[in-house]
Amino acid sequence: MEKGVNLSIRNLYEQYNRRLVNFLRGKLSKNEDPQDFAHDVFVRLIEIGELPEGKHLENLIFKIARAKVIDEYRKKNVRKIFAQEEYKEENQIDEKPIQDKIMESRQEWDRFKECLSLLPPRCREVFLLQRFHNYSQKEIAAKLGISISAIEKNMIRAVKKLNVGFKRKP
């Protein structure tokens, strides 16, 4: 690089760097260093070589700076889009297994209702009050007029019969 060009870039740096950094600070996010962008602007000026003078030079400097900021936002946007696509591909849900699970759940629910219907009426009532309506044994005893011991026996009978019913093949 010629000594004259080096000297003129140094002069440009001294003249424009502070304003350029302040300009870039207003355009960039907090985690981006405006000084790095300003450096890139001066590198680009060196690459251009022969520079205009006066107001045209100032316009060129800030035009390069705006272009650098726009390029950065485009790169970020492209990275973001690729990241979203990658996430979608990695987390894509196959609908068939979900439908199969829904069908299995419905079949299990039907089997449960069938097993429940085979319980003796008092046993079924105790089981439903405790497991589905969250009644305590004391509340069930008061509601049905039976002892806590009878409730415990009915619950044991219900759970055993439901387990047996579920273990046999549909």
Secondary structure as a PSIPRED ss2 file (coil, helix, strand):
# PSIPRED VFORMAT (PSIPRED V4.0)

   1 M C   1.000  0.000  0.000
   2 E C   1.000  0.000  0.000
   3 K H   0.000  1.000  0.000
   4 G H   0.000  1.000  0.000
   5 V H   0.000  1.000  0.000
   6 N H   0.000  1.000  0.000
   7 L H   0.000  1.000  0.000
   8 S H   0.000  1.000  0.000
   9 I H   0.000  1.000  0.000
  10 R H   0.000  1.000  0.000
  11 N H   0.000  1.000  0.000
  12 L H   0.000  1.000  0.000
  13 Y H   0.000  1.000  0.000
  14 E H   0.000  1.000  0.000
  15 Q H   0.000  1.000  0.000
  16 Y H   0.000  1.000  0.000
  17 N H   0.000  1.000  0.000
  18 R H   0.000  1.000  0.000
  19 R H   0.000  1.000  0.000
  20 L H   0.000  1.000  0.000
  21 V H   0.000  1.000  0.000
  22 N H   0.000  1.000  0.000
  23 F H   0.000  1.000  0.000
  24 L H   0.000  1.000  0.000
  25 R H   0.000  1.000  0.000
  26 G H   0.000  1.000  0.000
  27 K H   0.000  1.000  0.000
  28 L C   1.000  0.000  0.000
  29 S C   1.000  0.000  0.000
  30 K C   1.000  0.000  0.000
  31 N C   1.000  0.000  0.000
  32 E C   1.000  0.000  0.000
  33 D C   1.000  0.000  0.000
  34 P H   0.000  1.000  0.000
  35 Q H   0.000  1.000  0.000
  36 D H   0.000  1.000  0.000
  37 F H   0.000  1.000  0.000
  38 A H   0.000  1.000  0.000
  39 H H   0.000  1.000  0.000
  40 D H   0.000  1.000  0.000
  41 V H   0.000  1.000  0.000
  42 F H   0.000  1.000  0.000
  43 V H   0.000  1.000  0.000
  44 R H   0.000  1.000  0.000
  45 L H   0.000  1.000  0.000
  46 I H   0.000  1.000  0.000
  47 E H   0.000  1.000  0.000
  48 I H   0.000  1.000  0.000
  49 G C   1.000  0.000  0.000
  50 E C   1.000  0.000  0.000
  51 L C   1.000  0.000  0.000
  52 P C   1.000  0.000  0.000
  53 E C   1.000  0.000  0.000
  54 G C   1.000  0.000  0.000
  55 K H   0.000  1.000  0.000
  56 H H   0.000  1.000  0.000
  57 L H   0.000  1.000  0.000
  58 E H   0.000  1.000  0.000
  59 N H   0.000  1.000  0.000
  60 L H   0.000  1.000  0.000
  61 I H   0.000  1.000  0.000
  62 F H   0.000  1.000  0.000
  63 K H   0.000  1.000  0.000
  64 I H   0.000  1.000  0.000
  65 A H   0.000  1.000  0.000
  66 R H   0.000  1.000  0.000
  67 A H   0.000  1.000  0.000
  68 K H   0.000  1.000  0.000
  69 V H   0.000  1.000  0.000
  70 I H   0.000  1.000  0.000
  71 D H   0.000  1.000  0.000
  72 E H   0.000  1.000  0.000
  73 Y H   0.000  1.000  0.000
  74 R H   0.000  1.000  0.000
  75 K H   0.000  1.000  0.000
  76 K H   0.000  1.000  0.000
  77 N H   0.000  1.000  0.000
  78 V H   0.000  1.000  0.000
  79 R H   0.000  1.000  0.000
  80 K H   0.000  1.000  0.000
  81 I H   0.000  1.000  0.000
  82 F H   0.000  1.000  0.000
  83 A H   0.000  1.000  0.000
  84 Q H   0.000  1.000  0.000
  85 E H   0.000  1.000  0.000
  86 E H   0.000  1.000  0.000
  87 Y H   0.000  1.000  0.000
  88 K H   0.000  1.000  0.000
  89 E H   0.000  1.000  0.000
  90 E H   0.000  1.000  0.000
  91 N C   1.000  0.000  0.000
  92 Q C   1.000  0.000  0.000
  93 I C   1.000  0.000  0.000
  94 D C   1.000  0.000  0.000
  95 E H   0.000  1.000  0.000
  96 K H   0.000  1.000  0.000
  97 P H   0.000  1.000  0.000
  98 I H   0.000  1.000  0.000
  99 Q H   0.000  1.000  0.000
 100 D H   0.000  1.000  0.000
 101 K H   0.000  1.000  0.000
 102 I H   0.000  1.000  0.000
 103 M H   0.000  1.000  0.000
 104 E H   0.000  1.000  0.000
 105 S H   0.000  1.000  0.000
 106 R H   0.000  1.000  0.000
 107 Q H   0.000  1.000  0.000
 108 E H   0.000  1.000  0.000
 109 W H   0.000  1.000  0.000
 110 D H   0.000  1.000  0.000
 111 R H   0.000  1.000  0.000
 112 F H   0.000  1.000  0.000
 113 K H   0.000  1.000  0.000
 114 E H   0.000  1.000  0.000
 115 C H   0.000  1.000  0.000
 116 L H   0.000  1.000  0.000
 117 S H   0.000  1.000  0.000
 118 L C   1.000  0.000  0.000
 119 L C   1.000  0.000  0.000
 120 P C   1.000  0.000  0.000
 121 P H   0.000  1.000  0.000
 122 R H   0.000  1.000  0.000
 123 C H   0.000  1.000  0.000
 124 R H   0.000  1.000  0.000
 125 E H   0.000  1.000  0.000
 126 V H   0.000  1.000  0.000
 127 F H   0.000  1.000  0.000
 128 L H   0.000  1.000  0.000
 129 L H   0.000  1.000  0.000
 130 Q H   0.000  1.000  0.000
 131 R H   0.000  1.000  0.000
 132 F C   1.000  0.000  0.000
 133 H C   1.000  0.000  0.000
 134 N C   1.000  0.000  0.000
 135 Y C   1.000  0.000  0.000
 136 S C   1.000  0.000  0.000
 137 Q H   0.000  1.000  0.000
 138 K H   0.000  1.000  0.000
 139 E H   0.000  1.000  0.000
 140 I H   0.000  1.000  0.000
 141 A H   0.000  1.000  0.000
 142 A H   0.000  1.000  0.000
 143 K H   0.000  1.000  0.000
 144 L H   0.000  1.000  0.000
 145 G C   1.000  0.000  0.000
 146 I C   1.000  0.000  0.000
 147 S C   1.000  0.000  0.000
 148 I H   0.000  1.000  0.000
 149 S H   0.000  1.000  0.000
 150 A H   0.000  1.000  0.000
 151 I H   0.000  1.000  0.000
 152 E H   0.000  1.000  0.000
 153 K H   0.000  1.000  0.000
 154 N H   0.000  1.000  0.000
 155 M H   0.000  1.000  0.000
 156 I H   0.000  1.000  0.000
 157 R H   0.000  1.000  0.000
 158 A H   0.000  1.000  0.000
 159 V H   0.000  1.000  0.000
 160 K H   0.000  1.000  0.000
 161 K H   0.000  1.000  0.000
 162 L H   0.000  1.000  0.000
 163 N H   0.000  1.000  0.000
 164 V H   0.000  1.000  0.000
 165 G H   0.000  1.000  0.000
 166 F H   0.000  1.000  0.000
 167 K H   0.000  1.000  0.000
 168 R C   1.000  0.000  0.000
 169 K C   1.000  0.000  0.000
 170 P C   1.000  0.000  0.000
